[in-house]
Amino acid sequence: MLGRLGSTELLIILGIVLLIFGPSKLPELGKSIGKGIRELKQSTKELQDSIDIESEDSEKQET
């Protein structure tokens, strides 16, 4: 159900967020959410890279 949000639902959610936080806090909130997503993507990429390196090392040791 969560993946099926339409434009009407998004507008309702945006309206509720606007009422809760106010227009002055929205840019700050957006910036912090963007920063969090960026950090999550970076840590996920670092984890995947470390798994790939360990996988390559174990393949080299087997041969």
PyMOL Python script that loads the backbone (N, CA, C, O; Angstrom):
from pymol import cmd

cmd.read_pdbstr("""\
ATOM      1  N   MET A   1       0.798  -1.194   0.000  1.00  0.00           N
ATOM      2  CA  MET A   1       0.000   0.000   0.000  1.00  0.00           C
ATOM      3  C   MET A   1       0.845   1.266   0.000  1.00  0.00           C
ATOM      4  O   MET A   1       0.449   2.281  -0.572  1.00  0.00           O
ATOM      5  N   LEU A   2       1.999   1.205   0.636  1.00  0.00           N
ATOM      6  CA  LEU A   2       2.814   2.401   0.758  1.00  0.00           C
ATOM      7  C   LEU A   2       3.347   2.867  -0.598  1.00  0.00           C
ATOM      8  O   LEU A   2       3.500   4.069  -0.813  1.00  0.00           O
ATOM      9  N   GLY A   3       3.627   1.958  -1.498  1.00  0.00           N
ATOM     10  CA  GLY A   3       4.170   2.318  -2.799  1.00  0.00           C
ATOM     11  C   GLY A   3       3.129   2.886  -3.741  1.00  0.00           C
ATOM     12  O   GLY A   3       3.474   3.351  -4.828  1.00  0.00           O
ATOM     13  N   ARG A   4       1.874   2.859  -3.356  1.00  0.00           N
ATOM     14  CA  ARG A   4       0.800   3.302  -4.239  1.00  0.00           C
ATOM     15  C   ARG A   4       0.230   4.649  -3.825  1.00  0.00           C
ATOM     16  O   ARG A   4      -0.988   4.821  -3.782  1.00  0.00           O
ATOM     17  N   LEU A   5       1.091   5.596  -3.521  1.00  0.00           N
ATOM     18  CA  LEU A   5       0.620   6.931  -3.154  1.00  0.00           C
ATOM     19  C   LEU A   5       0.401   7.744  -4.420  1.00  0.00           C
ATOM     20  O   LEU A   5       1.298   7.870  -5.254  1.00  0.00           O
ATOM     21  N   GLY A   6      -0.781   8.285  -4.553  1.00  0.00           N
ATOM     22  CA  GLY A   6      -1.104   9.127  -5.691  1.00  0.00           C
ATOM     23  C   GLY A   6      -0.828  10.587  -5.381  1.00  0.00           C
ATOM     24  O   GLY A   6      -0.354  10.936  -4.300  1.00  0.00           O
ATOM     25  N   SER A   7      -1.134  11.419  -6.344  1.00  0.00           N
ATOM     26  CA  SER A   7      -0.872  12.853  -6.170  1.00  0.00           C
ATOM     27  C   SER A   7      -1.758  13.454  -5.071  1.00  0.00           C
ATOM     28  O   SER A   7      -1.323  14.347  -4.345  1.00  0.00           O
ATOM     29  N   THR A   8      -2.982  12.973  -4.950  1.00  0.00           N
ATOM     30  CA  THR A   8      -3.885  13.495  -3.916  1.00  0.00           C
ATOM     31  C   THR A   8      -3.347  13.182  -2.526  1.00  0.00           C
ATOM     32  O   THR A   8      -3.352  14.039  -1.642  1.00  0.00           O
ATOM     33  N   GLU A   9      -2.883  11.945  -2.337  1.00  0.00           N
ATOM     34  CA  GLU A   9      -2.346  11.558  -1.029  1.00  0.00           C
ATOM     35  C   GLU A   9      -1.097  12.356  -0.696  1.00  0.00           C
ATOM     36  O   GLU A   9      -0.912  12.781   0.445  1.00  0.00           O
ATOM     37  N   LEU A  10      -0.241  12.560  -1.689  1.00  0.00           N
ATOM     38  CA  LEU A  10       0.979  13.344  -1.457  1.00  0.00           C
ATOM     39  C   LEU A  10       0.655  14.783  -1.081  1.00  0.00           C
ATOM     40  O   LEU A  10       1.313  15.357  -0.213  1.00  0.00           O
ATOM     41  N   LEU A  11      -0.353  15.374  -1.723  1.00  0.00           N
ATOM     42  CA  LEU A  11      -0.761  16.738  -1.380  1.00  0.00           C
ATOM     43  C   LEU A  11      -1.315  16.808   0.040  1.00  0.00           C
ATOM     44  O   LEU A  11      -1.052  17.770   0.761  1.00  0.00           O
ATOM     45  N   ILE A  12      -2.074  15.803   0.444  1.00  0.00           N
ATOM     46  CA  ILE A  12      -2.606  15.774   1.812  1.00  0.00           C
ATOM     47  C   ILE A  12      -1.465  15.668   2.818  1.00  0.00           C
ATOM     48  O   ILE A  12      -1.450  16.383   3.820  1.00  0.00           O
ATOM     49  N   ILE A  13      -0.511  14.779   2.552  1.00  0.00           N
ATOM     50  CA  ILE A  13       0.642  14.635   3.445  1.00  0.00           C
ATOM     51  C   ILE A  13       1.433  15.929   3.513  1.00  0.00           C
ATOM     52  O   ILE A  13       1.836  16.346   4.598  1.00  0.00           O
ATOM     53  N   LEU A  14       1.664  16.572   2.373  1.00  0.00           N
ATOM     54  CA  LEU A  14       2.387  17.842   2.352  1.00  0.00           C
ATOM     55  C   LEU A  14       1.648  18.910   3.151  1.00  0.00           C
ATOM     56  O   LEU A  14       2.270  19.704   3.856  1.00  0.00           O
ATOM     57  N   GLY A  15       0.320  18.931   3.041  1.00  0.00           N
ATOM     58  CA  GLY A  15      -0.478  19.889   3.812  1.00  0.00           C
ATOM     59  C   GLY A  15      -0.361  19.660   5.312  1.00  0.00           C
ATOM     60  O   GLY A  15      -0.246  20.612   6.083  1.00  0.00           O
ATOM     61  N   ILE A  16      -0.392  18.397   5.724  1.00  0.00           N
ATOM     62  CA  ILE A  16      -0.256  18.083   7.150  1.00  0.00           C
ATOM     63  C   ILE A  16       1.124  18.486   7.658  1.00  0.00           C
ATOM     64  O   ILE A  16       1.253  19.057   8.741  1.00  0.00           O
ATOM     65  N   VAL A  17       2.161  18.182   6.861  1.00  0.00           N
ATOM     66  CA  VAL A  17       3.525  18.556   7.252  1.00  0.00           C
ATOM     67  C   VAL A  17       3.648  20.068   7.359  1.00  0.00           C
ATOM     68  O   VAL A  17       4.295  20.578   8.274  1.00  0.00           O
ATOM     69  N   LEU A  18       3.037  20.781   6.436  1.00  0.00           N
ATOM     70  CA  LEU A  18       3.065  22.246   6.468  1.00  0.00           C
ATOM     71  C   LEU A  18       2.382  22.780   7.720  1.00  0.00           C
ATOM     72  O   LEU A  18       2.859  23.741   8.324  1.00  0.00           O
ATOM     73  N   LEU A  19       1.276  22.169   8.114  1.00  0.00           N
ATOM     74  CA  LEU A  19       0.579  22.597   9.331  1.00  0.00           C
ATOM     75  C   LEU A  19       1.399  22.302  10.587  1.00  0.00           C
ATOM     76  O   LEU A  19       1.415  23.102  11.522  1.00  0.00           O
ATOM     77  N   ILE A  20       2.074  21.161  10.606  1.00  0.00           N
ATOM     78  CA  ILE A  20       2.826  20.767  11.799  1.00  0.00           C
ATOM     79  C   ILE A  20       4.090  21.598  11.956  1.00  0.00           C
ATOM     80  O   ILE A  20       4.351  22.127  13.037  1.00  0.00           O
ATOM     81  N   PHE A  21       4.875  21.722  10.897  1.00  0.00           N
ATOM     82  CA  PHE A  21       6.186  22.359  11.004  1.00  0.00           C
ATOM     83  C   PHE A  21       6.178  23.843  10.636  1.00  0.00           C
ATOM     84  O   PHE A  21       7.051  24.585  11.086  1.00  0.00           O
ATOM     85  N   GLY A  22       5.239  24.280   9.850  1.00  0.00           N
ATOM     86  CA  GLY A  22       5.195  25.674   9.441  1.00  0.00           C
ATOM     87  C   GLY A  22       6.081  25.916   8.237  1.00  0.00           C
ATOM     88  O   GLY A  22       6.999  25.139   7.974  1.00  0.00           O
ATOM     89  N   PRO A  23       5.818  26.982   7.507  1.00  0.00           N
ATOM     90  CA  PRO A  23       6.565  27.243   6.268  1.00  0.00           C
ATOM     91  C   PRO A  23       8.036  27.597   6.495  1.00  0.00           C
ATOM     92  O   PRO A  23       8.853  27.407   5.593  1.00  0.00           O
ATOM     93  N   SER A  24       8.387  28.098   7.656  1.00  0.00           N
ATOM     94  CA  SER A  24       9.778  28.490   7.886  1.00  0.00           C
ATOM     95  C   SER A  24      10.682  27.288   8.126  1.00  0.00           C
ATOM     96  O   SER A  24      11.884  27.365   7.871  1.00  0.00           O
ATOM     97  N   LYS A  25      10.127  26.179   8.612  1.00  0.00           N
ATOM     98  CA  LYS A  25      10.923  24.989   8.929  1.00  0.00           C
ATOM     99  C   LYS A  25      11.039  24.015   7.756  1.00  0.00           C
ATOM    100  O   LYS A  25      11.892  23.128   7.789  1.00  0.00           O
ATOM    101  N   LEU A  26      10.204  24.156   6.719  1.00  0.00           N
ATOM    102  CA  LEU A  26      10.218  23.201   5.617  1.00  0.00           C
ATOM    103  C   LEU A  26      11.559  23.124   4.881  1.00  0.00           C
ATOM    104  O   LEU A  26      12.019  22.016   4.608  1.00  0.00           O
ATOM    105  N   PRO A  27      12.208  24.246   4.546  1.00  0.00           N
ATOM    106  CA  PRO A  27      13.507  24.124   3.872  1.00  0.00           C
ATOM    107  C   PRO A  27      14.556  23.417   4.732  1.00  0.00           C
ATOM    108  O   PRO A  27      15.352  22.627   4.225  1.00  0.00           O
ATOM    109  N   GLU A  28      14.551  23.702   6.014  1.00  0.00           N
ATOM    110  CA  GLU A  28      15.497  23.046   6.925  1.00  0.00           C
ATOM    111  C   GLU A  28      15.200  21.551   7.024  1.00  0.00           C
ATOM    112  O   GLU A  28      16.117  20.730   7.043  1.00  0.00           O
ATOM    113  N   LEU A  29      13.936  21.210   7.086  1.00  0.00           N
ATOM    114  CA  LEU A  29      13.528  19.807   7.151  1.00  0.00           C
ATOM    115  C   LEU A  29      13.915  19.069   5.872  1.00  0.00           C
ATOM    116  O   LEU A  29      14.416  17.946   5.930  1.00  0.00           O
ATOM    117  N   GLY A  30      13.687  19.689   4.734  1.00  0.00           N
ATOM    118  CA  GLY A  30      14.065  19.088   3.455  1.00  0.00           C
ATOM    119  C   GLY A  30      15.562  18.883   3.340  1.00  0.00           C
ATOM    120  O   GLY A  30      16.020  17.860   2.831  1.00  0.00           O
ATOM    121  N   LYS A  31      16.320  19.856   3.811  1.00  0.00           N
ATOM    122  CA  LYS A  31      17.777  19.755   3.767  1.00  0.00           C
ATOM    123  C   LYS A  31      18.265  18.600   4.640  1.00  0.00           C
ATOM    124  O   LYS A  31      19.150  17.846   4.235  1.00  0.00           O
ATOM    125  N   SER A  32      17.696  18.462   5.827  1.00  0.00           N
ATOM    126  CA  SER A  32      18.135  17.392   6.720  1.00  0.00           C
ATOM    127  C   SER A  32      17.737  16.019   6.190  1.00  0.00           C
ATOM    128  O   SER A  32      18.492  15.058   6.340  1.00  0.00           O
ATOM    129  N   ILE A  33      16.570  15.916   5.578  1.00  0.00           N
ATOM    130  CA  ILE A  33      16.158  14.639   4.982  1.00  0.00           C
ATOM    131  C   ILE A  33      17.069  14.290   3.808  1.00  0.00           C
ATOM    132  O   ILE A  33      17.479  13.138   3.665  1.00  0.00           O
ATOM    133  N   GLY A  34      17.387  15.266   2.976  1.00  0.00           N
ATOM    134  CA  GLY A  34      18.299  15.030   1.854  1.00  0.00           C
ATOM    135  C   GLY A  34      19.676  14.607   2.320  1.00  0.00           C
ATOM    136  O   GLY A  34      20.291  13.719   1.731  1.00  0.00           O
ATOM    137  N   LYS A  35      20.159  15.236   3.371  1.00  0.00           N
ATOM    138  CA  LYS A  35      21.464  14.880   3.918  1.00  0.00           C
ATOM    139  C   LYS A  35      21.449  13.449   4.456  1.00  0.00           C
ATOM    140  O   LYS A  35      22.406  12.699   4.263  1.00  0.00           O
ATOM    141  N   GLY A  36      20.373  13.080   5.123  1.00  0.00           N
ATOM    142  CA  GLY A  36      20.248  11.721   5.651  1.00  0.00           C
ATOM    143  C   GLY A  36      20.213  10.681   4.550  1.00  0.00           C
ATOM    144  O   GLY A  36      20.848   9.632   4.664  1.00  0.00           O
ATOM    145  N   ILE A  37      19.480  10.960   3.486  1.00  0.00           N
ATOM    146  CA  ILE A  37      19.414  10.032   2.356  1.00  0.00           C
ATOM    147  C   ILE A  37      20.772   9.910   1.692  1.00  0.00           C
ATOM    148  O   ILE A  37      21.185   8.810   1.322  1.00  0.00           O
ATOM    149  N   ARG A  38      21.470  11.024   1.537  1.00  0.00           N
ATOM    150  CA  ARG A  38      22.805  11.011   0.932  1.00  0.00           C
ATOM    151  C   ARG A  38      23.772  10.173   1.762  1.00  0.00           C
ATOM    152  O   ARG A  38      24.544   9.392   1.205  1.00  0.00           O
ATOM    153  N   GLU A  39      23.742  10.324   3.079  1.00  0.00           N
ATOM    154  CA  GLU A  39      24.611   9.545   3.960  1.00  0.00           C
ATOM    155  C   GLU A  39      24.265   8.063   3.913  1.00  0.00           C
ATOM    156  O   GLU A  39      25.155   7.213   3.949  1.00  0.00           O
ATOM    157  N   LEU A  40      22.969   7.751   3.833  1.00  0.00           N
ATOM    158  CA  LEU A  40      22.542   6.359   3.747  1.00  0.00           C
ATOM    159  C   LEU A  40      23.050   5.716   2.457  1.00  0.00           C
ATOM    160  O   LEU A  40      23.543   4.589   2.475  1.00  0.00           O
ATOM    161  N   LYS A  41      22.929   6.432   1.340  1.00  0.00           N
ATOM    162  CA  LYS A  41      23.420   5.905   0.062  1.00  0.00           C
ATOM    163  C   LYS A  41      24.923   5.697   0.098  1.00  0.00           C
ATOM    164  O   LYS A  41      25.423   4.697  -0.417  1.00  0.00           O
ATOM    165  N   GLN A  42      25.648   6.633   0.701  1.00  0.00           N
ATOM    166  CA  GLN A  42      27.104   6.527   0.776  1.00  0.00           C
ATOM    167  C   GLN A  42      27.511   5.330   1.635  1.00  0.00           C
ATOM    168  O   GLN A  42      28.408   4.577   1.258  1.00  0.00           O
ATOM    169  N   SER A  43      26.871   5.149   2.769  1.00  0.00           N
ATOM    170  CA  SER A  43      27.236   4.024   3.633  1.00  0.00           C
ATOM    171  C   SER A  43      26.857   2.693   2.991  1.00  0.00           C
ATOM    172  O   SER A  43      27.567   1.701   3.158  1.00  0.00           O
ATOM    173  N   THR A  44      25.741   2.664   2.259  1.00  0.00           N
ATOM    174  CA  THR A  44      25.352   1.454   1.544  1.00  0.00           C
ATOM    175  C   THR A  44      26.379   1.115   0.473  1.00  0.00           C
ATOM    176  O   THR A  44      26.734  -0.051   0.296  1.00  0.00           O
ATOM    177  N   LYS A  45      26.854   2.123  -0.238  1.00  0.00           N
ATOM    178  CA  LYS A  45      27.867   1.904  -1.278  1.00  0.00           C
ATOM    179  C   LYS A  45      29.174   1.417  -0.657  1.00  0.00           C
ATOM    180  O   LYS A  45      29.815   0.517  -1.201  1.00  0.00           O
ATOM    181  N   GLU A  46      29.576   1.995   0.466  1.00  0.00           N
ATOM    182  CA  GLU A  46      30.796   1.563   1.138  1.00  0.00           C
ATOM    183  C   GLU A  46      30.675   0.121   1.615  1.00  0.00           C
ATOM    184  O   GLU A  46      31.632  -0.646   1.510  1.00  0.00           O
ATOM    185  N   LEU A  47      29.518  -0.252   2.135  1.00  0.00           N
ATOM    186  CA  LEU A  47      29.297  -1.620   2.582  1.00  0.00           C
ATOM    187  C   LEU A  47      29.369  -2.586   1.404  1.00  0.00           C
ATOM    188  O   LEU A  47      29.989  -3.645   1.506  1.00  0.00           O
ATOM    189  N   GLN A  48      28.743  -2.228   0.296  1.00  0.00           N
ATOM    190  CA  GLN A  48      28.776  -3.080  -0.896  1.00  0.00           C
ATOM    191  C   GLN A  48      30.203  -3.223  -1.420  1.00  0.00           C
ATOM    192  O   GLN A  48      30.608  -4.311  -1.829  1.00  0.00           O
ATOM    193  N   ASP A  49      30.962  -2.134  -1.409  1.00  0.00           N
ATOM    194  CA  ASP A  49      32.357  -2.189  -1.856  1.00  0.00           C
ATOM    195  C   ASP A  49      33.185  -3.110  -0.961  1.00  0.00           C
ATOM    196  O   ASP A  49      34.006  -3.881  -1.459  1.00  0.00           O
ATOM    197  N   SER A  50      32.978  -3.036   0.346  1.00  0.00           N
ATOM    198  CA  SER A  50      33.740  -3.894   1.255  1.00  0.00           C
ATOM    199  C   SER A  50      33.362  -5.363   1.065  1.00  0.00           C
ATOM    200  O   SER A  50      34.222  -6.238   1.166  1.00  0.00           O
ATOM    201  N   ILE A  51      32.088  -5.641   0.793  1.00  0.00           N
ATOM    202  CA  ILE A  51      31.663  -7.014   0.521  1.00  0.00           C
ATOM    203  C   ILE A  51      32.302  -7.513  -0.765  1.00  0.00           C
ATOM    204  O   ILE A  51      32.754  -8.656  -0.830  1.00  0.00           O
ATOM    205  N   ASP A  52      32.343  -6.664  -1.792  1.00  0.00           N
ATOM    206  CA  ASP A  52      32.967  -7.054  -3.055  1.00  0.00           C
ATOM    207  C   ASP A  52      34.451  -7.339  -2.873  1.00  0.00           C
ATOM    208  O   ASP A  52      34.972  -8.297  -3.444  1.00  0.00           O
ATOM    209  N   ILE A  53      35.134  -6.520  -2.086  1.00  0.00           N
ATOM    210  CA  ILE A  53      36.569  -6.715  -1.854  1.00  0.00           C
ATOM    211  C   ILE A  53      36.808  -8.026  -1.112  1.00  0.00           C
ATOM    212  O   ILE A  53      37.714  -8.781  -1.462  1.00  0.00           O
ATOM    213  N   GLU A  54      36.000  -8.300  -0.089  1.00  0.00           N
ATOM    214  CA  GLU A  54      36.149  -9.552   0.654  1.00  0.00           C
ATOM    215  C   GLU A  54      35.857 -10.750  -0.233  1.00  0.00           C
ATOM    216  O   GLU A  54      36.514 -11.784  -0.113  1.00  0.00           O
ATOM    217  N   SER A  55      34.891 -10.627  -1.110  1.00  0.00           N
ATOM    218  CA  SER A  55      34.551 -11.701  -2.037  1.00  0.00           C
ATOM    219  C   SER A  55      35.705 -11.974  -2.990  1.00  0.00           C
ATOM    220  O   SER A  55      36.029 -13.133  -3.253  1.00  0.00           O
ATOM    221  N   GLU A  56      36.330 -10.923  -3.508  1.00  0.00           N
ATOM    222  CA  GLU A  56      37.464 -11.082  -4.409  1.00  0.00           C
ATOM    223  C   GLU A  56      38.646 -11.694  -3.673  1.00  0.00           C
ATOM    224  O   GLU A  56      39.355 -12.527  -4.240  1.00  0.00           O
ATOM    225  N   ASP A  57      38.874 -11.306  -2.436  1.00  0.00           N
ATOM    226  CA  ASP A  57      39.980 -11.866  -1.652  1.00  0.00           C
ATOM    227  C   ASP A  57      39.778 -13.349  -1.394  1.00  0.00           C
ATOM    228  O   ASP A  57      40.726 -14.130  -1.469  1.00  0.00           O
ATOM    229  N   SER A  58      38.539 -13.742  -1.089  1.00  0.00           N
ATOM    230  CA  SER A  58      38.287 -15.163  -0.820  1.00  0.00           C
ATOM    231  C   SER A  58      38.426 -15.978  -2.087  1.00  0.00           C
ATOM    232  O   SER A  58      38.851 -17.131  -2.019  1.00  0.00           O
ATOM    233  N   GLU A  59      38.083 -15.427  -3.247  1.00  0.00           N
ATOM    234  CA  GLU A  59      38.260 -16.139  -4.515  1.00  0.00           C
ATOM    235  C   GLU A  59      39.732 -16.309  -4.837  1.00  0.00           C
ATOM    236  O   GLU A  59      40.135 -17.349  -5.358  1.00  0.00           O
ATOM    237  N   LYS A  60      40.535 -15.310  -4.537  1.00  0.00           N
ATOM    238  CA  LYS A  60      41.981 -15.404  -4.783  1.00  0.00           C
ATOM    239  C   LYS A  60      42.620 -16.451  -3.880  1.00  0.00           C
ATOM    240  O   LYS A  60      43.540 -17.153  -4.303  1.00  0.00           O
ATOM    241  N   GLN A  61      42.144 -16.566  -2.637  1.00  0.00           N
ATOM    242  CA  GLN A  61      42.710 -17.538  -1.700  1.00  0.00           C
ATOM    243  C   GLN A  61      42.338 -18.957  -2.096  1.00  0.00           C
ATOM    244  O   GLN A  61      43.094 -19.887  -1.816  1.00  0.00           O
ATOM    245  N   GLU A  62      41.186 -19.149  -2.745  1.00  0.00           N
ATOM    246  CA  GLU A  62      40.758 -20.477  -3.159  1.00  0.00           C
ATOM    247  C   GLU A  62      41.601 -20.999  -4.304  1.00  0.00           C
ATOM    248  O   GLU A  62      41.786 -22.210  -4.427  1.00  0.00           O
ATOM    249  N   THR A  63      42.114 -20.120  -5.141  1.00  0.00           N
ATOM    250  CA  THR A  63      42.906 -20.579  -6.299  1.00  0.00           C
ATOM    251  C   THR A  63      44.359 -20.716  -5.998  1.00  0.00           C
ATOM    252  O   THR A  63      45.138 -21.091  -6.875  1.00  0.00           O
TER     253      THR A  63
END
""", "prot")
cmd.dss("prot")
cmd.show_as("cartoon", "prot")
cmd.util.cbc("prot")
cmd.orient("prot")
